[in-house]
Amino acid sequence: MPDTPRPPTAPTTRVGSTYRVQIRPGFDLDATAGVTDYLAALGVSHLYSAPLLTATPGSQHGYDVVDHRAVNPELGGEGGRQRLARALRDAGLGLVVDIVPNHAGVAQPAANPAWWDVLRRGRASAYADWFDIDWERGRLLLPVLADTPDALDDLKVVDGELRYHEHRFPIADGTGEGAARQVHDRQHYELVSWRRGDAELTYRRFFAVSDLAGLRVEDPAVFDATHAEILRWVAAGDVDGIRVDHPDGLRDPAGYLARLRAAAPDAWLVVEKILEYGEELPDWPVDGTTGYDALAAVSGLFVDGAAEGDFTALDARLTGRHTSWQDLTHDTKLAAATRLLAAELSRLAALAPELDRHDTRAALAELAACFPVYRGYPPEGARHLAAARAEAGRRRPDLTRTLDAVTALLRDPDHELAARFPQLTGAVMAKGVEDTAYYRWSRFVALNEVGGSPAHFGVPPAEFHRFATARQVRWPAGMTALSTHDTKRGEDVRARLAVLSELPGRWAEQVARWTAKAPLADPDFAHLLWQTAIGAWPIERERLHAYVEKASREASVSTSWADPDLAFERELHALVDRMYDDRELHAEITAFAAELTPAGWSNSLGQKLVQLAMPGVPDVYQGTELWENSLVDPDNRRPVDFAVRRELLDRLDAGDRPEVAADGAAKLLVVSRTLRLRREHPELFTTYRPVPARGPAGAHAVAFDRGGAIAVATRLPLGLARSGGWRDTTLSLSVNRVTDMFTGRVYSGSELPVHDLLSTYPVALLAPTDSVEAAA
């Protein structure tokens, strides 16, 4: 992780902390307005919303915007937005909105006026330049048909439109006469089999999702048209911050962000930029990332790195795997480049007509597979390209001449290939690693997280302190997170899985017993499944069924999205059912999960406190102020019971000091008291200094001083217990009288016994008593 800080490049923010709400048709703007008082009581400064502009009808996430001119009517429209704005003001809260500059939703063309016009008028459309379409390849391909030779026979002309089952398409002026297939053949678009999209698509898309068409937001006219409404909210004072989705998909992220900063000079801007291990965010005019780098550092802090060898050996025994993470990700990225993203790859190869098309395509795919980060940015990106070239040459010496020629073009900032190749590498990394390799690499799945690095087994405290120190200097206003709508597992699932790193032998014995008793034809996926189940247990049967179907298809080994293997999936679902129906097996899973749970709770509280108190603007993902065992989306977008949370918070405010128990009230205590202290005393969170723990158990404490507020957390709690507890381990404080915000206890003196401080909870948040008494 970076340890060479540089000066911050963004303005100071008014955003102190955020709470992410997945606003959707089932929980709309008015429902969100109804929880603003709770969010204020929790201690956040800002609501952080999912995208609010008009999305594809029925969208549950909002990232498929179809009309940038208005608030989604399914969320309550402009009236709902204004009511939310008033509720936020009344509660003393601000708003951070999520925007989607890279792409637009085209699954239902009639819902997207600009796309509909492009389909109707082709290159003559006023919106033809909005979308990143390769018009030189003829008609615009739309991969929506069934994969049968007679699919077009189902076309009909109805009410002046072409209809294919539920799909509607416009008809160009003067082309509506004749049979439906004849009309189709005269259009500016061509309807083709859904299978042809990956290889033949004629427009850039979001990753491999043909329902999301890439926008040319680098065009000032497109930027203005797609951002006018959001910027109107900013100008009116209704929005304080903007979260930019997927900047890696843009042709020119730096130019886009400069334009956005100029349009919203005082807004808090964060980018959903995923940084690889050791990578730094470019010097963009933003406040930071959305926090995946912090997530990796914080979660890794609670993993015992000494267990890496044991888990590597276990994985080899269970799966027969002898492949490295580097080789696995190379292969999955190469497959993504040449299969899922074949159309994009072919478009790039065509940009070097002087070279052999076949070899150029192979060289670009190999470079993308070897690219060490999501994408390179000038000038730092040159070293990433050099690393990719060296590795590609090692793997494909037969392509040496073509690799040299292609790399020369990629180094030319004025060449079209150099501009477009970075858009491919980001998609290749996302699809090849996040959405494939993470479901195949089952060594220790707590590390298989967005922004994580499964090859790096844990984060020692010294490394974390270096990371946090650098962050305080360079990106003090960047977001921190532990869970998002895109994480593969919720924070508390990862926290419990981290306990396994303290029990490698115990876990090896248990999982070997289960895999022998209930085998699966795919041993890699079996190991992933058993870890996920034990991390989330008890989990409702239907949720685990939904997870294993998605995860196994993402892995694309024994089944896949394109070609599901129904026999394997029946076997997989039968294994899940056996977890619930086999009394002995169910009892063993339940007992083992219960064995891990207390230490998992300790890890959960520890990582939550560290994330909320460390440098940055902390985000709480909806519902995670209590224990939360979500898995990958859509599981992590389930409804949140705010009534339960209100009641528990009221109890805490009435003086209750809960035990660390199943109701999660202890986590709510940590969240609310840390957020409130940050809001009421921001002056206590302005610097960063590690606080050493001295004594026999010093390695089990992580503590830091933020400029007056001191956070203390327990790490590796099982090892701590085995070694005899804290004993005479102490913390050296720079103040003489402090109050623990969780227990209310007051401590005096410069040396504080840790066993006393952490006798009630495995975490503590200390503040100068004078400050606390003054606030009271």
Sequence and secondary structure as in RCSB ss.txt:
>XXXX:A:sequence
MPDTPRPPTAPTTRVGSTYRVQIRPGFDLDATAGVTDYLAALGVSHLYSAPLLTATPGSQHGYDVVDHRAVNPEL
GGEGGRQRLARALRDAGLGLVVDIVPNHAGVAQPAANPAWWDVLRRGRASAYADWFDIDWERGRLLLPVLADTPD
ALDDLKVVDGELRYHEHRFPIADGTGEGAARQVHDRQHYELVSWRRGDAELTYRRFFAVSDLAGLRVEDPAVFDA
THAEILRWVAAGDVDGIRVDHPDGLRDPAGYLARLRAAAPDAWLVVEKILEYGEELPDWPVDGTTGYDALAAVSG
LFVDGAAEGDFTALDARLTGRHTSWQDLTHDTKLAAATRLLAAELSRLAALAPELDRHDTRAALAELAACFPVYR
GYPPEGARHLAAARAEAGRRRPDLTRTLDAVTALLRDPDHELAARFPQLTGAVMAKGVEDTAYYRWSRFVALNEV
GGSPAHFGVPPAEFHRFATARQVRWPAGMTALSTHDTKRGEDVRARLAVLSELPGRWAEQVARWTAKAPLADPDF
AHLLWQTAIGAWPIERERLHAYVEKASREASVSTSWADPDLAFERELHALVDRMYDDRELHAEITAFAAELTPAG
WSNSLGQKLVQLAMPGVPDVYQGTELWENSLVDPDNRRPVDFAVRRELLDRLDAGDRPEVAADGAAKLLVVSRTL
RLRREHPELFTTYRPVPARGPAGAHAVAFDRGGAIAVATRLPLGLARSGGWRDTTLSLSVNRVTDMFTGRVYSGS
ELPVHDLLSTYPVALLAPTDSVEAAA
>XXXX:A:secstr
         S   S   EEEE  BTTB HHHHHTTHHHHHHHT SEEEE   EEESTT SS  SEEEEEEE GGG
THHHHHHHHHHHHHHHT EEEEEE  SEEE SSGGG HHHHHHHHHGGGSTTTTTB B GGGSSEEEEEE SSTT
GGGGEEEETTEEEETTEEEE  TT   S HHHHHHTSSEEEEEGGGHHHH SB EETTEEEEEEB TTSHHHHHH
HHHHHHHHHHTTS  EEEE  GGGSS HHHHHHHHHHHSTTSEEEE     TT    S SSSEESSHHHHHHHHH
TTS GGGHHHHHHHHHHHH     HHHHHHHHHHHIIIIITHHHHHHHHTT TTS HHHHHHHHHHHHHH SSS 
  TTTHHHHHHHHHHHHHHH GGGHHHHHHHHHHHT TTSHHHHHHHHHHHHHHIIIIIIIIHHH  S GGG ST
T  TTS    HHHHHHHHHHHHHH TTSEE S  TT SB HHHHHHHHHHTT HHHHHHHHHHHHHHS  S HHH
HHHHHHHHHHH S  HHHHHHHHHHHHHHHTSS  SSS  HHHHHHHHHHHHHHHH HHHHHHHHHHHHHHHHHH
HHHHHHHHHHHHHSSSEEEEETTTTS    BSTTGGGS   HHHHHHHHHHHHTT    S TT HHHHHHHHHHH
HHHHH GGGSS  EE  EESTTGGGEEEEESSS EEEEE SHHHHHHTTSSTT EEE SSSEEEETTT  EEESS
EEEHHHHTSSSSEEEEEEHHHHHHH 
